[in-house]
């Protein structure tokens, strides 16, 4: 358990390119994200292609990397996300940048008054 937490902490500080060199993760092209609008209680599953921005409400979400564990290991996914809020600024005010982990969503979370975002898997 300590080794897993140490790996999560190390990846949380790493850049997308650095983490893709880790042999324990396999790069994937698509991230499945769960988005929640807290005002309407609407939950939406988003399919985001790496490198292509997508919108959810006033959020602009760009997945820069999405990695999954090999099939012989315990399933997990980690995605490097850049999230901007375009509500008051068309160019977008950054509200989150970093790794999110499917099996440890509490490590790095989007802190936003209206929206929640979570990584489900990488394909």
N, CA, C and O atoms as a printed pandas DataFrame, in Angstrom:
     atom_number atom_name residue_name chain_id  residue_number  x_coord  y_coord  z_coord
0              1         N          UNK        A               1    0.822   -1.185    0.000
1              2        CA          UNK        A               1    0.000    0.000    0.000
2              3         C          UNK        A               1    0.871    1.255    0.000
3              4         O          UNK        A               1    0.576    2.209   -0.720
4              5         N          UNK        A               2    1.943    1.265    0.802
5              6        CA          UNK        A               2    2.830    2.432    0.838
6              7         C          UNK        A               2    3.498    2.653   -0.509
7              8         O          UNK        A               2    3.669    3.792   -0.944
8              9         N          UNK        A               3    3.872    1.572   -1.163
9             10        CA          UNK        A               3    4.513    1.689   -2.473
10            11         C          UNK        A               3    3.549    2.314   -3.474
11            12         O          UNK        A               3    3.951    3.146   -4.288
12            13         N          UNK        A               4    2.289    1.920   -3.420
13            14        CA          UNK        A               4    1.287    2.471   -4.329
14            15         C          UNK        A               4    1.084    3.954   -4.073
15            16         O          UNK        A               4    0.982    4.739   -5.016
16            17         N          UNK        A               5    1.024    4.341   -2.812
17            18        CA          UNK        A               5    0.854    5.756   -2.486
18            19         C          UNK        A               5    2.075    6.567   -2.894
19            20         O          UNK        A               5    1.942    7.708   -3.335
20            21         N          UNK        A               6    3.260    5.992   -2.753
21            22        CA          UNK        A               6    4.473    6.689   -3.173
22            23         C          UNK        A               6    4.473    6.901   -4.684
23            24         O          UNK        A               6    4.882    7.959   -5.163
24            25         N          UNK        A               7    4.015    5.896   -5.437
25            26        CA          UNK        A               7    3.934    6.021   -6.886
26            27         C          UNK        A               7    2.925    7.090   -7.270
27            28         O          UNK        A               7    3.183    7.896   -8.164
28            29         N          UNK        A               8    1.785    7.103   -6.607
29            30        CA          UNK        A               8    0.756    8.109   -6.889
30            31         C          UNK        A               8    1.307    9.505   -6.612
31            32         O          UNK        A               8    1.090   10.424   -7.402
32            33         N          UNK        A               9    2.013    9.670   -5.505
33            34        CA          UNK        A               9    2.590   10.971   -5.169
34            35         C          UNK        A               9    3.636   11.382   -6.200
35            36         O          UNK        A               9    3.701   12.551   -6.580
36            37         N          UNK        A              10    4.444   10.449   -6.648
37            38        CA          UNK        A              10    5.469   10.764   -7.642
38            39         C          UNK        A              10    4.831   11.160   -8.968
39            40         O          UNK        A              10    5.269   12.121   -9.602
40            41         N          UNK        A              11    3.805   10.433   -9.393
41            42        CA          UNK        A              11    3.135   10.763  -10.652
42            43         C          UNK        A              11    2.386   12.083  -10.557
43            44         O          UNK        A              11    2.274   12.800  -11.550
44            45         N          UNK        A              12    1.875   12.412   -9.383
45            46        CA          UNK        A              12    1.139   13.662   -9.206
46            47         C          UNK        A              12    2.024   14.865   -9.483
47            48         O          UNK        A              12    1.536   15.910   -9.914
48            49         N          UNK        A              13    3.305   14.728   -9.242
49            50        CA          UNK        A              13    4.254   15.827   -9.462
50            51         C          UNK        A              13    4.878   15.788  -10.845
51            52         O          UNK        A              13    5.508   16.761  -11.260
52            53         N          UNK        A              14    4.720   14.706  -11.556
53            54        CA          UNK        A              14    5.390   14.524  -12.843
54            55         C          UNK        A              14    4.625   15.220  -13.963
55            56         O          UNK        A              14    3.430   15.493  -13.844
56            57         N          UNK        A              15    5.322   15.496  -15.029
57            58        CA          UNK        A              15    4.681   16.036  -16.226
58            59         C          UNK        A              15    4.123   14.874  -17.037
59            60         O          UNK        A              15    4.516   13.730  -16.809
60            61         N          UNK        A              16    3.211   15.139  -17.984
61            62        CA          UNK        A              16    2.647   14.041  -18.771
62            63         C          UNK        A              16    3.701   13.211  -19.492
63            64         O          UNK        A              16    3.616   11.983  -19.491
64            65         N          UNK        A              17    4.682   13.844  -20.100
65            66        CA          UNK        A              17    5.697   13.112  -20.860
66            67         C          UNK        A              17    6.536   12.222  -19.957
67            68         O          UNK        A              17    6.857   11.095  -20.333
68            69         N          UNK        A              18    6.894   12.702  -18.781
69            70        CA          UNK        A              18    7.708   11.934  -17.847
70            71         C          UNK        A              18    6.970   10.684  -17.376
71            72         O          UNK        A              18    7.567    9.611  -17.289
72            73         N          UNK        A              19    5.693   10.807  -17.075
73            74        CA          UNK        A              19    4.936    9.664  -16.569
74            75         C          UNK        A              19    4.735    8.599  -17.630
75            76         O          UNK        A              19    4.601    7.422  -17.293
76            77         N          UNK        A              20    4.711    8.972  -18.901
77            78        CA          UNK        A              20    4.517    7.987  -19.953
78            79         C          UNK        A              20    5.734    7.088  -20.118
79            80         O          UNK        A              20    5.639    6.048  -20.769
80            81         N          UNK        A              21    6.869    7.459  -19.547
81            82        CA          UNK        A              21    8.058    6.620  -19.636
82            83         C          UNK        A              21    8.045    5.505  -18.597
83            84         O          UNK        A              21    8.840    4.571  -18.701
84            85         N          UNK        A              22    7.171    5.574  -17.605
85            86        CA          UNK        A              22    7.078    4.559  -16.570
86            87         C          UNK        A              22    6.552    3.267  -17.179
87            88         O          UNK        A              22    5.498    3.262  -17.816
88            89         N          UNK        A              23    7.279    2.177  -16.987
89            90        CA          UNK        A              23    6.902    0.892  -17.585
90            91         C          UNK        A              23    5.602    0.330  -17.020
91            92         O          UNK        A              23    4.989   -0.531  -17.651
92            93         N          UNK        A              24    5.164    0.791  -15.846
93            94        CA          UNK        A              24    3.948    0.278  -15.232
94            95         C          UNK        A              24    2.669    0.876  -15.792
95            96         O          UNK        A              24    1.580    0.469  -15.388
96            97         N          UNK        A              25    2.766    1.822  -16.701
97            98        CA          UNK        A              25    1.590    2.466  -17.286
98            99         C          UNK        A              25    1.676    2.370  -18.802
99           100         O          UNK        A              25    2.761    2.451  -19.378
100          101         N          UNK        A              26    0.528    2.196  -19.444
101          102        CA          UNK        A              26    0.459    2.142  -20.903
102          103         C          UNK        A              26   -0.305    3.357  -21.415
103          104         O          UNK        A              26   -1.431    3.593  -20.976
104          105         N          UNK        A              27    0.272    4.136  -22.330
105          106        CA          UNK        A              27   -0.435    5.309  -22.856
106          107         C          UNK        A              27   -1.645    4.895  -23.694
107          108         O          UNK        A              27   -1.605    3.919  -24.443
108          109         N          UNK        A              28   -2.704    5.656  -23.544
109          110        CA          UNK        A              28   -3.945    5.425  -24.299
110          111         C          UNK        A              28   -4.364    6.733  -24.964
111          112         O          UNK        A              28   -3.859    7.798  -24.610
112          113         N          UNK        A              29   -5.272    6.659  -25.912
113          114        CA          UNK        A              29   -5.682    7.841  -26.704
114          115         C          UNK        A              29   -6.983    8.481  -26.253
115          116         O          UNK        A              29   -7.299    9.592  -26.680
116          117         N          UNK        A              30   -7.753    7.800  -25.390
117          118        CA          UNK        A              30   -9.055    8.340  -25.011
118          119         C          UNK        A              30   -9.286    8.189  -23.510
119          120         O          UNK        A              30   -9.010    7.140  -22.927
120          121         N          UNK        A              31   -9.795    9.255  -22.899
121          122        CA          UNK        A              31  -10.144    9.235  -21.478
122          123         C          UNK        A              31  -11.660    9.271  -21.338
123          124         O          UNK        A              31  -12.344   10.017  -22.039
124          125         N          UNK        A              32  -12.170    8.462  -20.430
125          126        CA          UNK        A              32  -13.582    8.524  -20.077
126          127         C          UNK        A              32  -13.659    9.229  -18.732
127          128         O          UNK        A              32  -13.084    8.783  -17.740
128          129         N          UNK        A              33  -14.385   10.345  -18.725
129          130        CA          UNK        A              33  -14.503   11.187  -17.542
130          131         C          UNK        A              33  -15.949   11.242  -17.098
131          132         O          UNK        A              33  -16.863   11.191  -17.921
132          133         N          UNK        A              34  -16.154   11.344  -15.800
133          134        CA          UNK        A              34  -17.496   11.551  -15.262
134          135         C          UNK        A              34  -17.584   12.997  -14.818
135          136         O          UNK        A              34  -16.816   13.441  -13.964
136          137         N          UNK        A              35  -18.525   13.736  -15.400
137          138        CA          UNK        A              35  -18.713   15.144  -15.071
138          139         C          UNK        A              35  -20.049   15.309  -14.359
139          140         O          UNK        A              35  -21.053   14.719  -14.757
140          141         N          UNK        A              36  -20.052   16.112  -13.311
141          142        CA          UNK        A              36  -21.265   16.371  -12.532
142          143         C          UNK        A              36  -21.531   17.862  -12.517
143          144         O          UNK        A              36  -20.654   18.653  -12.170
144          145         N          UNK        A              37  -22.747   18.247  -12.895
145          146        CA          UNK        A              37  -23.215   19.611  -12.722
146          147         C          UNK        A              37  -23.942   19.625  -11.379
147          148         O          UNK        A              37  -25.018   19.040  -11.253
148          149         N          UNK        A              38  -23.369   20.279  -10.388
149          150        CA          UNK        A              38  -23.921   20.262   -9.025
150          151         C          UNK        A              38  -25.248   21.003   -8.914
151          152         O          UNK        A              38  -26.031   20.727   -8.005
152          153         N          UNK        A              39  -25.515   21.937   -9.820
153          154        CA          UNK        A              39  -26.755   22.711   -9.776
154          155         C          UNK        A              39  -27.932   21.863  -10.240
155          156         O          UNK        A              39  -28.988   21.865   -9.608
156          157         N          UNK        A              40  -27.754   21.139  -11.340
157          158        CA          UNK        A              40  -28.849   20.337  -11.894
158          159         C          UNK        A              40  -28.782   18.867  -11.476
159          160         O          UNK        A              40  -29.720   18.109  -11.724
160          161         N          UNK        A              41  -27.685   18.462  -10.848
161          162        CA          UNK        A              41  -27.430   17.069  -10.461
162          163         C          UNK        A              41  -27.318   16.162  -11.686
163          164         O          UNK        A              41  -27.552   14.957  -11.592
164          165         N          UNK        A              42  -26.963   16.734  -12.823
165          166        CA          UNK        A              42  -26.799   15.982  -14.053
166          167         C          UNK        A              42  -25.398   15.370  -14.098
167          168         O          UNK        A              42  -24.399   16.076  -13.959
168          169         N          UNK        A              43  -25.336   14.052  -14.293
169          170        CA          UNK        A              43  -24.068   13.345  -14.447
170          171         C          UNK        A              43  -23.928   12.974  -15.921
171          172         O          UNK        A              43  -24.849   12.434  -16.535
172          173         N          UNK        A              44  -22.754   13.279  -16.473
173          174        CA          UNK        A              44  -22.497   13.013  -17.877
174          175         C          UNK        A              44  -21.171   12.278  -18.015
175          176         O          UNK        A              44  -20.185   12.635  -17.371
176          177         N          UNK        A              45  -21.153   11.254  -18.853
177          178        CA          UNK        A              45  -19.901   10.562  -19.171
178          179         C          UNK        A              45  -19.341   11.204  -20.435
179          180         O          UNK        A              45  -19.989   11.220  -21.481
180          181         N          UNK        A              46  -18.120   11.734  -20.318
181          182        CA          UNK        A              46  -17.452   12.389  -21.433
182          183         C          UNK        A              46  -16.365   11.480  -21.992
183          184         O          UNK        A              46  -15.636   10.837  -21.237
184          185         N          UNK        A              47  -16.260   11.430  -23.302
185          186        CA          UNK        A              47  -15.171   10.699  -23.959
186          187         C          UNK        A              47  -14.268   11.752  -24.584
187          188         O          UNK        A              47  -14.651   12.440  -25.530
188          189         N          UNK        A              48  -13.060   11.864  -24.035
189          190        CA          UNK        A              48  -12.132   12.911  -24.457
190          191         C          UNK        A              48  -10.921   12.298  -25.143
191          192         O          UNK        A              48  -10.236   11.451  -24.570
192          193         N          UNK        A              49  -10.663   12.725  -26.360
193          194        CA          UNK        A              49   -9.470   12.301  -27.081
194          195         C          UNK        A              49   -8.288   13.132  -26.585
195          196         O          UNK        A              49   -8.402   14.345  -26.405
196          197         N          UNK        A              50   -7.169   12.475  -26.370
197          198        CA          UNK        A              50   -5.971   13.169  -25.893
198          199         C          UNK        A              50   -5.608   14.289  -26.872
199          200         O          UNK        A              50   -5.508   14.076  -28.080
200          201         N          UNK        A              51   -5.415   15.488  -26.314
201          202        CA          UNK        A              51   -5.013   16.640  -27.117
202          203         C          UNK        A              51   -6.140   17.465  -27.703
203          204         O          UNK        A              51   -5.888   18.544  -28.238
204          205         N          UNK        A              52   -7.389   16.990  -27.621
205          206        CA          UNK        A              52   -8.525   17.722  -28.181
206          207         C          UNK        A              52   -9.404   18.272  -27.054
207          208         O          UNK        A              52   -9.943   17.503  -26.258
208          209         N          UNK        A              53   -9.552   19.603  -26.983
209          210        CA          UNK        A              53  -10.403   20.168  -25.931
210          211         C          UNK        A              53  -11.867   19.809  -26.142
211          212         O          UNK        A              53  -12.323   19.645  -27.273
212          213         N          UNK        A              54  -12.592   19.690  -25.042
213          214        CA          UNK        A              54  -14.033   19.493  -25.107
214          215         C          UNK        A              54  -14.681   20.345  -24.033
215          216         O          UNK        A              54  -14.032   20.734  -23.061
216          217         N          UNK        A              55  -15.955   20.631  -24.209
217          218        CA          UNK        A              55  -16.659   21.515  -23.284
218          219         C          UNK        A              55  -17.679   20.743  -22.462
219          220         O          UNK        A              55  -18.332   19.821  -22.951
220          221         N          UNK        A              56  -17.797   21.142  -21.204
221          222        CA          UNK        A              56  -18.876   20.685  -20.329
222          223         C          UNK        A              56  -19.312   21.907  -19.539
223          224         O          UNK        A              56  -18.568   22.410  -18.697
224          225         N          UNK        A              57  -20.524   22.384  -19.815
225          226        CA          UNK        A              57  -20.963   23.627  -19.192
226          227         C          UNK        A              57  -20.002   24.740  -19.576
227          228         O          UNK        A              57  -19.734   24.948  -20.759
228          229         N          UNK        A              58  -19.481   25.458  -18.586
229          230        CA          UNK        A              58  -18.514   26.525  -18.858
230          231         C          UNK        A              58  -17.074   26.038  -18.785
231          232         O          UNK        A              58  -16.145   26.833  -18.921
232          233         N          UNK        A              59  -16.878   24.737  -18.570
233          234        CA          UNK        A              59  -15.526   24.193  -18.491
234          235         C          UNK        A              59  -15.006   23.810  -19.869
235          236         O          UNK        A              59  -15.742   23.280  -20.701
236          237         N          UNK        A              60  -13.729   24.087  -20.098
237          238        CA          UNK        A              60  -13.024   23.585  -21.276
238          239         C          UNK        A              60  -11.977   22.604  -20.760
239          240         O          UNK        A              60  -11.049   22.995  -20.052
240          241         N          UNK        A              61  -12.126   21.329  -21.116
241          242        CA          UNK        A              61  -11.291   20.247  -20.584
242          243         C          UNK        A              61  -10.394   19.735  -21.700
243          244         O          UNK        A              61  -10.862   19.397  -22.787
244          245         N          UNK        A              62   -9.084   19.681  -21.409
245          246        CA          UNK        A              62   -8.133   19.119  -22.361
246          247         C          UNK        A              62   -7.346   18.031  -21.656
247          248         O          UNK        A              62   -6.691   18.282  -20.644
248          249         N          UNK        A              63   -7.411   16.824  -22.194
249          250        CA          UNK        A              63   -6.631   15.703  -21.665
250          251         C          UNK        A              63   -5.305   15.711  -22.420
251          252         O          UNK        A              63   -5.287   15.584  -23.644
252          253         N          UNK        A              64   -4.200   15.858  -21.702
253          254        CA          UNK        A              64   -2.870   15.888  -22.316
254          255         C          UNK        A              64   -2.223   14.508  -22.340
255          256         O          UNK        A              64   -1.376   14.239  -23.192
256          257         N          UNK        A              65   -2.610   13.631  -21.415
257          258        CA          UNK        A              65   -2.097   12.256  -21.376
258          259         C          UNK        A              65   -3.116   11.402  -20.648
259          260         O          UNK        A              65   -3.791   11.875  -19.734
260          261         N          UNK        A              66   -3.227   10.149  -21.050
261          262        CA          UNK        A              66   -4.111    9.208  -20.382
262          263         C          UNK        A              66   -3.413    7.849  -20.370
263          264         O          UNK        A              66   -3.117    7.285  -21.423
264          265         N          UNK        A              67   -3.158    7.342  -19.194
265          266        CA          UNK        A              67   -2.417    6.094  -19.038
266          267         C          UNK        A              67   -3.239    5.087  -18.246
267          268         O          UNK        A              67   -3.984    5.448  -17.335
268          269         N          UNK        A              68   -3.090    3.824  -18.610
269          270        CA          UNK        A              68   -3.787    2.740  -17.916
270          271         C          UNK        A              68   -2.774    1.682  -17.501
271          272         O          UNK        A              68   -1.684    1.589  -18.067
272          273         N          UNK        A              69   -3.144    0.898  -16.518
273          274        CA          UNK        A              69   -2.315   -0.222  -16.090
274          275         C          UNK        A              69   -2.448   -1.359  -17.099
275          276         O          UNK        A              69   -3.495   -1.506  -17.730
276          277         N          UNK        A              70   -1.397   -2.164  -17.255
277          278        CA          UNK        A              70   -1.492   -3.331  -18.146
278          279         C          UNK        A              70   -2.581   -4.294  -17.663
279          280         O          UNK        A              70   -2.926   -4.287  -16.482
280          281         N          UNK        A              71   -3.125   -5.120  -18.562
281          282        CA          UNK        A              71   -4.233   -6.015  -18.207
282          283         C          UNK        A              71   -3.928   -6.982  -17.062
283          284         O          UNK        A              71   -4.844   -7.388  -16.345
284          285         N          UNK        A              72   -2.660   -7.357  -16.877
285          286        CA          UNK        A              72   -2.323   -8.317  -15.821
286          287         C          UNK        A              72   -2.227   -7.668  -14.432
287          288         O          UNK        A              72   -2.053   -8.375  -13.439
288          289         N          UNK        A              73   -2.336   -6.352  -14.349
289          290        CA          UNK        A              73   -2.276   -5.653  -13.063
290          291         C          UNK        A              73   -3.663   -5.189  -12.638
291          292         O          UNK        A              73   -4.625   -5.287  -13.400
292          293         N          UNK        A              74   -3.751   -4.685  -11.415
293          294        CA          UNK        A              74   -5.012   -4.140  -10.905
294          295         C          UNK        A              74   -5.410   -2.958  -11.789
295          296         O          UNK        A              74   -4.588   -2.072  -12.025
296          297         N          UNK        A              75   -6.653   -2.923  -12.284
297          298        CA          UNK        A              75   -7.068   -1.844  -13.173
298          299         C          UNK        A              75   -6.945   -0.469  -12.507
299          300         O          UNK        A              75   -7.330   -0.291  -11.352
300          301         N          UNK        A              76   -6.415    0.477  -13.239
301          302        CA          UNK        A              76   -6.317    1.866  -12.784
302          303         C          UNK        A              76   -6.079    2.736  -14.003
303          304         O          UNK        A              76   -5.642    2.252  -15.047
304          305         N          UNK        A              77   -6.365    4.005  -13.868
305          306        CA          UNK        A              77   -6.137    4.962  -14.943
306          307         C          UNK        A              77   -5.676    6.268  -14.326
307          308         O          UNK        A              77   -6.076    6.627  -13.219
308          309         N          UNK        A              78   -4.831    6.969  -15.059
309          310        CA          UNK        A              78   -4.342    8.278  -14.644
310          311         C          UNK        A              78   -4.360    9.188  -15.858
311          312         O          UNK        A              78   -3.853    8.825  -16.919
312          313         N          UNK        A              79   -4.944   10.371  -15.705
313          314        CA          UNK        A              79   -5.022   11.318  -16.818
314          315         C          UNK        A              79   -4.496   12.676  -16.369
315          316         O          UNK        A              79   -4.812   13.155  -15.280
316          317         N          UNK        A              80   -3.682   13.288  -17.235
317          318        CA          UNK        A              80   -3.204   14.646  -17.006
318          319         C          UNK        A              80   -4.229   15.566  -17.662
319          320         O          UNK        A              80   -4.417   15.529  -18.878
320          321         N          UNK        A              81   -4.889   16.390  -16.853
321          322        CA          UNK        A              81   -5.952   17.265  -17.349
322          323         C          UNK        A              81   -5.585   18.726  -17.181
323          324         O          UNK        A              81   -4.928   19.118  -16.217
324          325         N          UNK        A              82   -6.020   19.510  -18.132
325          326        CA          UNK        A              82   -5.987   20.962  -18.025
326          327         C          UNK        A              82   -7.430   21.416  -18.156
327          328         O          UNK        A              82   -8.081   21.152  -19.166
328          329         N          UNK        A              83   -7.931   22.102  -17.130
329          330        CA          UNK        A              83   -9.327   22.526  -17.109
330          331         C          UNK        A              83   -9.369   24.041  -16.947
331          332         O          UNK        A              83   -8.727   24.602  -16.059
332          333         N          UNK        A              84  -10.133   24.692  -17.817
333          334        CA          UNK        A              84  -10.305   26.141  -17.749
334          335         C          UNK        A              84  -11.795   26.451  -17.657
335          336         O          UNK        A              84  -12.620   25.727  -18.213
336          337         N          UNK        A              85  -12.135   27.529  -16.955
337          338        CA          UNK        A              85  -13.517   27.977  -16.830
338          339         C          UNK        A              85  -13.697   29.197  -17.719
339          340         O          UNK        A              85  -13.011   30.204  -17.540
340          341         N          UNK        A              86  -14.617   29.115  -18.676
341          342        CA          UNK        A              86  -14.837   30.195  -19.635
342          343         C          UNK        A              86  -16.026   31.075  -19.265
343          344         O          UNK        A              86  -16.478   31.875  -20.085
344          345         N          UNK        A              87  -16.531   30.941  -18.059
345          346        CA          UNK        A              87  -17.737   31.684  -17.660
346          347         C          UNK        A              87  -17.570   33.194  -17.804
347          348         O          UNK        A              87  -18.409   33.837  -18.435
348          349         N          UNK        A              88  -16.530   33.770  -17.250
349          350        CA          UNK        A              88  -16.330   35.220  -17.300
350          351         C          UNK        A              88  -15.204   35.640  -18.229
351          352         O          UNK        A              88  -14.916   36.830  -18.355
352          353         N          UNK        A              89  -14.566   34.677  -18.880
353          354        CA          UNK        A              89  -13.415   34.966  -19.727
354          355         C          UNK        A              89  -13.404   33.954  -20.877
355          356         O          UNK        A              89  -13.194   32.761  -20.655
356          357         N          UNK        A              90  -13.626   34.425  -22.084
357          358        CA          UNK        A              90  -13.714   33.524  -23.248
358          359         C          UNK        A              90  -12.432   32.725  -23.465
359          360         O          UNK        A              90  -12.484   31.612  -23.987
360          361         N          UNK        A              91  -11.281   33.276  -23.071
361          362        CA          UNK        A              91  -10.028   32.536  -23.236
362          363         C          UNK        A              91   -9.868   31.470  -22.155
363          364         O          UNK        A              91   -9.054   30.558  -22.304
364          365         N          UNK        A              92  -10.626   31.572  -21.085
365          366        CA          UNK        A              92  -10.621   30.552  -20.041
366          367         C          UNK        A              92   -9.640   30.824  -18.917
367          368         O          UNK        A              92   -8.447   31.024  -19.145
368          369         N          UNK        A              93  -10.161   30.827  -17.705
369          370        CA          UNK        A              93   -9.339   30.972  -16.504
370          371         C          UNK        A              93   -8.990   29.574  -16.016
371          372         O          UNK        A              93   -9.895   28.783  -15.750
372          373         N          UNK        A              94   -7.687   29.240  -15.888
373          374        CA          UNK        A              94   -7.313   27.892  -15.433
374          375         C          UNK        A              94   -7.864   27.591  -14.031
375          376         O          UNK        A              94   -7.711   28.390  -13.107
376          377         N          UNK        A              95   -8.507   26.430  -13.894
377          378        CA          UNK        A              95   -9.030   26.021  -12.582
378          379         C          UNK        A              95   -8.429   24.702  -12.102
379          380         O          UNK        A              95   -8.555   24.358  -10.926
380          381         N          UNK        A              96   -7.776   23.958  -13.001
381          382        CA          UNK        A              96   -7.106   22.719  -12.607
382          383         C          UNK        A              96   -6.090   22.341  -13.671
383          384         O          UNK        A              96   -6.331   22.478  -14.870
384          385         N          UNK        A              97   -4.941   21.861  -13.194
385          386        CA          UNK        A              97   -3.939   21.282  -14.089
386          387         C          UNK        A              97   -3.178   20.243  -13.289
387          388         O          UNK        A              97   -2.597   20.553  -12.249
388          389         N          UNK        A              98   -3.181   19.012  -13.772
389          390        CA          UNK        A              98   -2.449   17.958  -13.089
390          391         C          UNK        A              98   -3.033   16.586  -13.365
391          392         O          UNK        A              98   -3.912   16.413  -14.210
392          393         N          UNK        A              99   -2.514   15.614  -12.620
393          394        CA          UNK        A              99   -2.947   14.224  -12.761
394          395         C          UNK        A              99   -4.180   13.974  -11.924
395          396         O          UNK        A              99   -4.276   14.452  -10.793
396          397         N          UNK        A             100   -5.128   13.227  -12.470
397          398        CA          UNK        A             100   -6.262   12.672  -11.732
398          399         C          UNK        A             100   -6.183   11.167  -11.887
399          400         O          UNK        A             100   -5.849   10.654  -12.955
400          401         N          UNK        A             101   -6.494   10.463  -10.801
401          402        CA          UNK        A             101   -6.389    9.007  -10.766
402          403         C          UNK        A             101   -7.766    8.390  -10.550
403          404         O          UNK        A             101   -8.522    8.836   -9.687
404          405         N          UNK        A             102   -8.088    7.366  -11.332
405          406        CA          UNK        A             102   -9.382    6.704  -11.214
406          407         C          UNK        A             102   -9.553    6.050   -9.843
407          408         O          UNK        A             102  -10.612    6.175   -9.228
408          409         N          UNK        A             103   -8.519    5.351   -9.358
409          410        CA          UNK        A             103   -8.635    4.621   -8.091
410          411         C          UNK        A             103   -8.357    5.474   -6.859
411          412         O          UNK        A             103   -8.524    5.000   -5.736
412          413         N          UNK        A             104   -7.942    6.708   -7.045
413          414        CA          UNK        A             104   -7.661    7.597   -5.908
414          415         C          UNK        A             104   -8.120    9.016   -6.252
415          416         O          UNK        A             104   -7.292    9.919   -6.372
416          417         N          UNK        A             105   -9.433    9.219   -6.412
417          418        CA          UNK        A             105   -9.919   10.537   -6.842
418          419         C          UNK        A             105   -9.649   11.646   -5.829
419          420         O          UNK        A             105   -9.640   12.821   -6.197
420          421         N          UNK        A             106   -9.432   11.303   -4.574
421          422        CA          UNK        A             106   -9.186   12.316   -3.553
422          423         C          UNK        A             106   -7.787   12.899   -3.584
423          424         O          UNK        A             106   -7.535   13.915   -2.937
424          425         N          UNK        A             107   -6.867   12.284   -4.320
425          426        CA          UNK        A             107   -5.481   12.776   -4.389
426          427         C          UNK        A             107   -5.438   14.140   -5.070
427          428         O          UNK        A             107   -4.803   15.062   -4.557
428          429         N          UNK        A             108   -6.093   14.283   -6.199
429          430        CA          UNK        A             108   -6.126   15.544   -6.940
430          431         C          UNK        A             108   -7.537   15.725   -7.482
431          432         O          UNK        A             108   -8.023   14.911   -8.267
432          433         N          UNK        A             109   -8.190   16.804   -7.052
433          434        CA          UNK        A             109   -9.577   17.018   -7.438
434          435         C          UNK        A             109   -9.753   18.410   -8.018
435          436         O          UNK        A             109   -9.015   19.338   -7.689
436          437         N          UNK        A             110  -10.744   18.537   -8.886
437          438        CA          UNK        A             110  -11.158   19.837   -9.381
438          439         C          UNK        A             110  -11.984   20.480   -8.272
439          440         O          UNK        A             110  -12.985   19.917   -7.828
440          441         N          UNK        A             111  -11.567   21.644   -7.833
441          442        CA          UNK        A             111  -12.332   22.378   -6.814
442          443         C          UNK        A             111  -13.069   23.512   -7.511
443          444         O          UNK        A             111  -12.498   24.565   -7.794
444          445         N          UNK        A             112  -14.346   23.273   -7.782
445          446        CA          UNK        A             112  -15.161   24.229   -8.527
446          447         C          UNK        A             112  -16.539   24.285   -7.870
447          448         O          UNK        A             112  -17.059   23.250   -7.452
448          449         N          UNK        A             113  -17.138   25.469   -7.770
449          450        CA          UNK        A             113  -18.440   25.564   -7.089
450          451         C          UNK        A             113  -19.592   24.907   -7.842
451          452         O          UNK        A             113  -20.592   24.542   -7.222
452          453         N          UNK        A             114  -19.481   24.746   -9.162
453          454        CA          UNK        A             114  -20.596   24.210   -9.950
454          455         C          UNK        A             114  -20.331   22.807  -10.482
455          456         O          UNK        A             114  -21.268   22.021  -10.619
456          457         N          UNK        A             115  -19.081   22.473  -10.786
457          458        CA          UNK        A             115  -18.783   21.221  -11.473
458          459         C          UNK        A             115  -17.829   20.326  -10.689
459          460         O          UNK        A             115  -16.970   20.797   -9.944
460          461         N          UNK        A             116  -18.009   19.024  -10.880
461          462        CA          UNK        A             116  -17.095   17.997  -10.395
462          463         C          UNK        A             116  -16.623   17.208  -11.607
463          464         O          UNK        A             116  -17.348   17.078  -12.594
464          465         N          UNK        A             117  -15.420   16.688  -11.529
465          466        CA          UNK        A             117  -14.866   15.934  -12.645
466          467         C          UNK        A             117  -14.070   14.784  -12.078
467          468         O          UNK        A             117  -13.345   14.948  -11.097
468          469         N          UNK        A             118  -14.200   13.605  -12.697
469          470        CA          UNK        A             118  -13.507   12.420  -12.226
470          471         C          UNK        A             118  -13.088   11.549  -13.411
471          472         O          UNK        A             118  -13.835   11.414  -14.380
472          473         N          UNK        A             119  -11.892   10.957  -13.330
473          474        CA          UNK        A             119  -11.422   10.031  -14.360
474          475         C          UNK        A             119  -12.009    8.653  -14.082
475          476         O          UNK        A             119  -11.948    8.165  -12.953
476          477         N          UNK        A             120  -12.574    8.029  -15.102
477          478        CA          UNK        A             120  -13.116    6.679  -14.966
478          479         C          UNK        A             120  -12.156    5.637  -15.535
479          480         O          UNK        A             120  -11.841    4.645  -14.878
480          481         N          UNK        A             121  -11.693    5.876  -16.772
481          482        CA          UNK        A             121  -10.784    4.926  -17.416
482          483         C          UNK        A             121  -10.099    5.558  -18.614
483          484         O          UNK        A             121  -10.504    6.615  -19.097
484          485         N          UNK        A             122   -9.066    4.899  -19.078
485          486        CA          UNK        A             122   -8.362    5.303  -20.299
486          487         C          UNK        A             122   -8.437    4.130  -21.272
487          488         O          UNK        A             122   -8.195    2.983  -20.898
488          489         N          UNK        A             123   -8.773    4.429  -22.511
489          490        CA          UNK        A             123   -8.894    3.402  -23.556
490          491         C          UNK        A             123   -8.036    3.728  -24.755
491          492         O          UNK        A             123   -8.018    2.971  -25.726
